Amino acid sequence: MTDQKAPPYIFDLDEVLVALIKQKGIHEGIWSLGVEFGFGAAVFSPNATEGNSFPTAFAQVHKIGLSPADAEGPLAVDAAKVNPVKKLVKEAVAVAGKSVKAAAKPARK
């Protein structure tokens, strides 16, 4: 057994956005990354032995999510570009679509 710790994995927000799109299997539309924050305030003493307390504000990250967007921009990407449907899947969908159309046509007399 080794005492070495695994290195931390740190991601840019655009990497998180693309990873979530891929994880959810989204292949079309423009999607943006959203973050839900919670805010609060308290009296905080940085050093409990000194007795000095200060009003303190803090922010918490509650949730991270994806939302449809109108245009590409900072933290908004086109899912078709970052997570395109694989060619084999496109072909299977096309074949299945033709089969469904053929089955839906009324029989000729």
ChimeraX attribute file (.defattr): number of C-alpha atoms within 10 A of each C-alpha:
attribute: neighborCount
match mode: 1-to-1
recipient: residues
	/A:1	3
	/A:2	4
	/A:3	5
	/A:4	6
	/A:5	6
	/A:6	6
	/A:7	6
	/A:8	6
	/A:9	5
	/A:10	8
	/A:11	10
	/A:12	7
	/A:13	12
	/A:14	15
	/A:15	12
	/A:16	16
	/A:17	24
	/A:18	21
	/A:19	15
	/A:20	16
	/A:21	23
	/A:22	15
	/A:23	10
	/A:24	9
	/A:25	13
	/A:26	19
	/A:27	17
	/A:28	16
	/A:29	15
	/A:30	20
	/A:31	24
	/A:32	23
	/A:33	21
	/A:34	14
	/A:35	11
	/A:36	10
	/A:37	11
	/A:38	11
	/A:39	10
	/A:40	9
	/A:41	10
	/A:42	11
	/A:43	11
	/A:44	14
	/A:45	14
	/A:46	11
	/A:47	9
	/A:48	9
	/A:49	7
	/A:50	8
	/A:51	10
	/A:52	11
	/A:53	13
	/A:54	11
	/A:55	9
	/A:56	11
	/A:57	11
	/A:58	9
	/A:59	10
	/A:60	10
	/A:61	10
	/A:62	10
	/A:63	10
	/A:64	13
	/A:65	14
	/A:66	16
	/A:67	10
	/A:68	13
	/A:69	16
	/A:70	10
	/A:71	13
	/A:72	13
	/A:73	12
	/A:74	10
	/A:75	16
	/A:76	21
	/A:77	23
	/A:78	22
	/A:79	21
	/A:80	13
	/A:81	12
	/A:82	16
	/A:83	17
	/A:84	15
	/A:85	15
	/A:86	9
	/A:87	9
	/A:88	9
	/A:89	10
	/A:90	12
	/A:91	11
	/A:92	11
	/A:93	12
	/A:94	12
	/A:95	12
	/A:96	12
	/A:97	12
	/A:98	12
	/A:99	11
	/A:100	11
	/A:101	10
	/A:102	11
	/A:103	10
	/A:104	9
	/A:105	8
	/A:106	7
	/A:107	7
	/A:108	4
	/A:109	3
